[in-house]
Amino acid sequence: MPHTHSQPIPDTPAPSETLRSRVLVVDDDAVTQKLVQKILERANIECEGAESGEAALELIEDRQPDLILCDIQMPEMDGIEFCSLIRLKPRLEEIPLIMFTGLSTMDSLSRAYEAGADDYIMKPLREVELLSRVERHIDEYRQRQEAKKRIQRLNTQNESKTKFLGVASHDLRNPLVSIRGISQYLESEKFGPLNEGQHELVATIVQASESMLTLVEDLLDVSMFESGQMRIEPDIQPLESLVDHAITLHSPSASKKQIRLVKAASASDTDAEVDRRLVSRVIDNLVSNAIKFSPQETEIRLKLASDSESVSLSVEDQGPGIPEDEFDALFKEFGRTSNLPTAGESSSGIGLFVCQRIVLRHGGKISVENRSKGGARFTVTFNRALINE
């Protein structure tokens, strides 16, 4: 039986035209094809026909429709087999497909749905029902396609943002390291003694360069994580030595606020298979945050614990704690709580996000809770053997 169809459907409408819906009717009955075509074209819906599943597959390769109407009962390839083949093709699997069925084929509907059919219409066809089903499924399909396009555009923009962050952070890091190094050298007075005003200015430069360098390194890590380029170089490391280093590193900034850093508890064996640089970033960030949000003349306690499978570190402060309704914001990118640093220190909202990503990359856990005596407790746990490379 020859094809019965309307005028060929152009692949891309002219800019001045309104985009019309395209429907493919697959039915070996020419009368049904003509009836459907007449109903749909009166509703300004373009319609094309094929008398078999094989012919329909050839047409779809050239002109992808917005919807397919298909009879269940057809010779050689029936509607169910045709539907199954459509759902196997990546470009066509989401196109809505409505089956035509008569009373004699109602028992085939369950197989049709299993094959991927979206809906069915009983024969003899009724114009109102046909148009209602067709327009609803086309509208939902176009909404899904538009949503996918928006997501693709957002993903492209996000990839561009991530690449920009990586390049900018990498290029900013080297001069910041130089500024910090030179200012620290000046602060050591190896070039000569500094008067009180000069010493204060140099100390400000050191503090500002360290804050900026931390922010840049956090941004660089974010870009590496989001681009999937973050690599870890695991080795057996004693976490206690990393904790001791963090206490030494942050004691000067803690002493400015008369805060005591105390290793309150240790463990006999703190060895774990971790990336020393990345885990040091986690510990440094937790200690630095505790200092920022702690009042003067308080104490920050670092507690190590271990068992046969894992090693954990808890950092406890005596600050205001975390507002109960703001816990979810802590580990989000650029997430912040309503708490403010107690001495006007800067806070980007990136540090804890980076910490979480590093810990999860190691297959570990990070958590936070408010202490009963006041303050917050952050706990990180690493497996002794890396399980998430």
Secondary structure, 3 states (H helix, E strand, C coil): CCCCCCCCCCCCCCCCCCCCCEEEEECCCHHHHHHHHHHHHHCCCEEEEECCHHHHHHHHHHCCCCEEEEECCCCCCCHHHHHHHHHCCCCCCCCCEEEEECHHHHHHHHHHHHHCCCEEEECCCCHHHHHHHHHHHHHHHHHHHHHHHHHHHHHHHHHHHHHHHHHHHHHHHHHHHHHHHHHHHHHCCCCCCCCHHHHHHHHHHHHHHHHHHHHHHHHHHHHHHHCCCCCCCCEEEEHHHHHHHHHHHHHHHHHHCCCEEEEEECCCCCEEEECHHHHHHHHHHHHHHHHHCCCCCCEEEEEEEECCCEEEEEEECCCCCCCHHHHHHCCCCCCCCCCCCCCCCCCCCCHHHHHHHHHHHCCCEEEEEECCCCCEEEEEEEECCCCCC
